[in-house]
Amino acid sequence: MGSGTASGTAVRPRRRVGRGRRAALAALVAGAVAFPLSAAAQPEIPAPPPAVLAAPTADTLAATYAANRANAAEAARMADAHGDRHRAAADRSLADPSRQLLAFDGRGAGLATEVLGDLAHADRVAVLVPGSDTGLDTYGRFRAAALALHRQLRTQAPDGTRTAVVAWLGYRTPGTVSTTVATTGRADEAAPKLRGLVDDLRGVLRPHAQVTLLCHSYGSVVCARAAAGLDVADIALVGSPGTGADSAAGLRTDARVWAARGADDWVEHVPHVSAGLFGTTVGFGTDPVSPAFGARVFDAGDGGHSDYFDAGSRSLTNLARIVLGETVLGGTTEVTRD
């Protein structure tokens, strides 16, 4: 828009759905089969296995960044030798000495976790969790969102408050036109990895630092599956097709749960139902911006599905306010964190 352990999996209640909606969901699954089959025929891009590193600490961050940059540089050489100049360029960019990589894996569609800012001294940290069709070949647009948020946080942060952004491409995202995008399978796979990231951050951050998850589209399903008991202050769901839970309480988290949708976001038209089909669960249940879900709804402006991190937008301003613990602008709820 991922199968995890019980501690990383949100409650997934079923809702009865009418025959018409069940048929529509079945059609979505059946109609999406051709694309994954054709994509599977594409040749694998060679890359080295990820660097084997201990969990980072404030003292080892620089070494962690350097090891992952070196791995990205080797991946670029291998992709170039394979004749994939586009992937080679993406890997080479991540290998630049200015990049701060907590993790990198150039195999397949690719994974990367990048830090913007001084993580070890940050007071407020935002973790961006992307939606479908995000991999190393499209990483630039995901990083652009992280950069926009980083700039916004520096602009809005009170004097003395230090911020950092973590762009977490840490899971195999589904394709927008695929069977996986309509189920929780990829999110179930991703949830333990997101929980592991937050644990790793806690090993680096100072004790008072606050962490916020900003979850876009299918990424909101990932955050929901990882939410139970997670040591984060806030979880913001934007452009969400649903979470797989009937309510914010169903996420079993002490974090504040926020939700927003732009006025021109097509995800509004996704059926907010959940049904068992072909041995899996299709659909994600209650609309997160509906009163029934119970999230703190905020104003995301007039943008579309890909516009939540646009510079100058109402959504970006409010997302930064959530990260900073400030009052959001507009929406149905205005809350200030102490």
Secondary structure, DSSP 8 states (H G I E B T S, - for coil): -----GGG----------HHHHHHHHHHHHHTSHHHHHHTTS---------------TTTHHHHHHHHHHHHHHHHHHHHHHT-HHHHHHHHHHTSTT--EEEEE-STT-EEEEEEE-GGG-SEEEEEE--SS-SGGGHHHHHHHHHHHHHHHHHHS-TT--EEEEEEE-S----SSSSGGGBSHHHHHHHHHHHHHHHHHHHHS-TT-EEEEEEETHHHHHHHHH-TT-S-SEEEEES-S--SSSSSGGG--SSEEEEE--TT-GGGGS----EEETTEEES--S-TTSTTT--EE---TT--TT-TT-TT-HHHHHHHHHHHT----SSS------
